[in-house]
Amino acid sequence: SPEVHWTDGPAGTMSYAVAFKDTTIINSANPANGYHWLMWNIPESINVVPRNLSTPAKPTEMGGATQKSPIGTKFFGPCPSTSCTSRKKDTYSFTVYAMGSLTVNPTGTVQQQIQWLESNALKKTEVTGTSDAAPKGTNCPTTGGPDGAALFASKCVNCHTAASKANHTAAQIKTAINGVSRMSGLKTMTDAEIAAIAAFLKK
C-alpha cells in the first residue's frame, strides 16, 4: 500500500474511513470488481495510512481500525493488466471519509460497505491517479499491443520451447500455423499477435 495523508475533517468528525477503488471498472458493466479495499474506524487522531500497511484485519499501526478487501484483509492494489495480451491503464481513487461516530459498522461486500460510507459520511475527499500495473513477474508490453511472451506461453509452449524457435520470423510462424491441421485453433490469431510472438523469440 502507498502512504496516504489527509488533513483534519470538518467539525463533528470522530473517526475516518478510507477506500481504494478502480473507477474505470466501477463505471463499466461489472462495477463490483472495482471496489478494492477499505478501512474504517480510524481514530480521529490519525491522519495517515502508512506505506506497506500490515495485513491483519486490525493493523496494530491503525489504532483499532479494521480493513477488508475482496482478497481477505490485506490491501488490494491496482492491477488492470491482468491478462497481459495488452496493457490497460485504469483510473483509481483513494477516498477519505469523515465520520460522525467513533465507530461504524458497514456490512456486506466491500462494494456495499463502501457505498454505505458514501451515504453516511459527514464529508469526503478524493485523489485520483492512473495505473497500468500487471501481476508480479508478468512480462507485459510497456507500450500497449499484444504481449508476445504471454501469447507464446498460452499458444505454443505445449509443443515448443522458445529456444527451439528462436529468431523465427512472423512469416515463418504464420506459414507453420497455416500448414499444420492440428494448429487450426491458432489460425484466429491476428497478424499483430503473430508479430509479437516473433519479437519475443528474438530476445
N, C-alpha and C positions, 0 to 999 in steps of 0.2 A: 504494500500500500504506500502511496505517496504521503507526504506530510501535508495536512490541510489545516489552515488557520482561519479564524474568523474573529470579528470584533464583538463587543457585548451586544446582546439583544435588546429589544425595547423594554420599557418599564413593565414589570409583571413577569418577566422571564424567570423561570425557576429551574429549567433544565433545557438541554438541547438534544436534537437528533440529527443524524447525517445520513444521506442516501447517495448511492452511486448508481447511475442509470446510463444505458445506451439509448439516447433519444432517437437515433436513426431507427432502431428496431421498434421502439415504443410507438413511433408514428408509421409503422408498417402493418402488414396483415397479421403478424404474430407478436403483438405487443408484450405478452407475458415474458418472453425471453430477454427483454431489455432491462429488467429490474435485477440488478446485480448484487447489491449489498446495502444493508442499513445498520445503523447503531442508534439506540435510543436510551433515554435516562442518563445522559451525560450530565454530570453536575454543572450547575451554572458557573462554578469557579473554574471550569476547564474550557479553554478556547482553542484546543488543537487536538487533532488526531495525529499521532506520531507516525513517522515513516516506519515501515516494517512492523506494523501492528501485530502483536502476538495473536495466536489463533483460538484460544478458548472462547466459549460463549460470553464469558465476563472477563475481558482482559484486565490484568491487575493494574495496568497503567491508566485505565479509564474510569476509576473511582466508582465501580459498581455498574457501569453501563453494560448493556447487552448488545451483541452483534449477531447478525444472521445473513446467510446468503443461500442461493439455490444449491451450493455445493457443500453445505454444512454451516460452520460458524466462521471460517476464515474469509478474509477479504477476497472477492472475486473480481479481478481486474479486467481491463479491456482485452478482447481477443476476436476482432471481427473477421480476420483472415483465417478461419478455421480449416477450410478445405485446401487452400493454397493453390487451387487451379488458377486463381488470380488474386491479387492483393486488393482488399477492400479498405476504405477509410470511413469509419463511423464517427459521429459526434457523440460525446459523452458529457455528463454533467455531475458535479458534486453539488448537492443542495443541503444547506444547513437550515434546520427548523428551530425556531424559538418556541418553547412550550410553556404553558402557563401552570404546569403542575410539576412537583418534584419527581413524580413517577407517572408513566403512562404505560398502557398495556395493549399495544396494537397486536391483533391476532390474525391468523390466516397465513396465506402465502406471502412471500416477500413483496409481490405486487400489491396485494391487499393491504399489507402493513404500510407500505409507502403511500398508497392512496389515502389511508386513514390519516397519516401525518399531514398530507396535503390539505385535508379538510379540517384539521383540528389545531394547526399551528397558529400562534399569535402572528408571526411574521416568518418569512423565509428569504434566503438569499442564495444565489446560484452562480457558479462559474462553469463555463463550458470549454471544451477543447476537443481535438480530434486525435484518433489513433488508428494505425493500420497494423497493430500488433498481431503476431501469429504465435501458435504454440511453441514452447521452448524446443529448440533443436530442429525446427522445421525450416527447410530451405525454400522460403517464399521469394518470388521475384520482388525486387525493390522498386521497379518502375511500372508495375502492372503487367497484364498479359499472362499467358499460361506459364506454369512452373514445370520446366522440363524434368527436374528430378522427381517431383511428385507424380508426374504422368508416367515416367519410366517405372517407378515403383508400383504403380497401380495397374499398368497395362502390359508391361514387358518382363518384369522380374521373374515371373513363374517359368519362363523359358530361357532367359538370357541374363548374363551379368553385364554391368556397364563396361567392364574391362574387355569382354569379348566383342562388344560392339563399338568400342572406342573409335571416334572420328568418322563414324558413319554419317553420311550427309542426309539431308531431308529427302532428297530424291531417292537415295538407296532405301531409306526406311519406307517411303511410300510404295516403291516397287515391291518390296518384300511383303508389305501388308496386302497389296492387291493381288499378289501372285500365289498366296497360300490360303486355301479354303478355310483352314482352322483359325485363321486370323480375321474371319468375317466380322467378328464383334468389334474389331478395331477400325473397320472401314468408315465408321461415323466420325472419326477424329478429323478435326479441321486442319488446314494447312498450317495455321499458326501453332497448333498443338504439336504437330509433327516437327515443325521448325524449332520449337522449344526443346523437344527431346534431342534433336540433333545438336543444339547448342550445349545442352547438358553433357552429351557424350564427348564434346571437345575439351571438357575441363580435366 
